Amino acid sequence: MMESLAAVVLAAGKGTRMKSGLIKVLHPAAGLPLIAWPVAAARCAGADPIVLVIGHQANAVQGVFRGADDIRSAMQEEQLGTGHAVACALDALAGFKGTVLILCGDTPLLRPESLRSLLLFHRENKSAITVLTALMGDPSGYGRVVRDASGGVIRIVEQKDADPEELEIREINSGIYCMDSEFLFSNIKGIGNDNVQREYYLTDLLAIAVRKGLPCLALPIADADEIMGVNDRSQLADAARILRRRINRELMLSGVTIIDPEQTYIDFGVTIGADTIIHPNCHIGGGTVIGSGCEIEQGVSISGCRIADDCHIKAGSVLEDSELHENVSVGPMAHLRPGTLLHRHVKIGNFVETKKIVMGEGSKASHLTYLGDAEIGRAVNIGCGTITCNYDGVNKHRTIIGDDVFIGSDVQLVAPVTVGRNSLVAAGTTVTADVPPDSLAISRVPQVIKQGWRLKKKQEVA
């Protein structure tokens, strides 16, 4: 049986260098809060339970994982160092036996496969502590990994505490560890704070293990980007860029055409089918699902949508929490607001806005129209400038339009109102009463012509 695995994720700090009212680990990167990335990696590596060590904005951090059975929380009221943070997690791990992963909440680039390699290395070598490391050309700011002649780790020294020889070491501490639970629980409270920062360093556990003759090892990671921590908004942008590059690459390998991956912003959790084409400067997020054979033109923003096969979303359109069936065309410059449902072969044209509508198969609104709180049947034509007047200043009301209806240009439908099937509403009409099926509705002020009026006016002015 595979040895049990738990994870502790350190997420109590505020992150002052972000210069934000929001704590660091809640800042989003590629569609997820920073802390969600290492938690996801730990899950993929098999960790259960996962303990979040939280402090600042604790309720908000817990809210990210509300309802997750594998997540536990531990409070760190004062931030007194990494050793103190892990000690705060002991109660949440009471009764656990196995391997404990210790991760940082601000490392979104860490891959699950790297954690699995670390675990395998740790277990095969029966190490008390194994630290994930990286070789850096410029190790400034990182703790240095000091090895003995046989390659074992004898200590990790923080830069502020390092002597000149130790500062020359290029292997740095990632802050990511595997530890035997029995060793961790027995020794975590034995570390001190005799250092420049007066903090309890988790790295002091290595010195304890060395004194006890227990093996301590280090595994260098192949890609140093993976252990990059996010401390400010510049680093946040760097991390998000790498995450999007990974997402886009996976999509392209699955058969999606992304014309310019560096200028395409697709969040984690988006699904896109083969033979769909994504043009530059598109933003796609919110768990959107896009089918096969679609085309998403430049400058489109999509969030929380389900888009079926062979749809065409034209330039500059915005789609939010909407559902599109097959062969739907939207835009350019259209806005589908939440609650929009478009059936097969619907056309929504340029500068059309929809909200909480259902539109039947083959219907179209080609331009300059607002459709809100409406149920529209099949094969309906909505003319230019049509408005469903759904709000009376207090309440919202629905408009119902039957199948095969023709709505002329510049029509106002004052809800609640129903237009029966196969009816025609003439251009310029304001509809305030229900229209029976197979009818013509027309409401216009009679046109008046006064011949010679302009000439008379000019003479009066002269």
Secondary structure by P-SEA (a helix, b strand, c coil): cccbbbbbbbcccccccccccccccccccccccaaaaaaaaaaaaccccbbbbcccaaaaaaaaacccccbbbbbccccccaaaaaaaacccccccccbbbbbbcccccccaaaaaaaaaaaaaacccbbbbbbbbcccccbbbbbbcccccccccccccccccccccccccccccccccaaaaaacccccccccccccccccaaaaaaaaaccccbbbbbcccccccccccaaaaaaaaaaaaaaaaaaaaaacccccccccccccccccccccbbbccbbbbccbbbbbcbbbbccbbbbcbbbbccbbbbccbbbbcbbbbccbbbbccbbbbccbbbbccbbbbcccbbbcbbbbccccccccbbbbcbbbbbcbbbbccccccccccccbbbbbbbccbbbbccbbbbcccbbbcccbbbcccccccccccccbbbbbbcbbbbbcaaaaaaaaaac
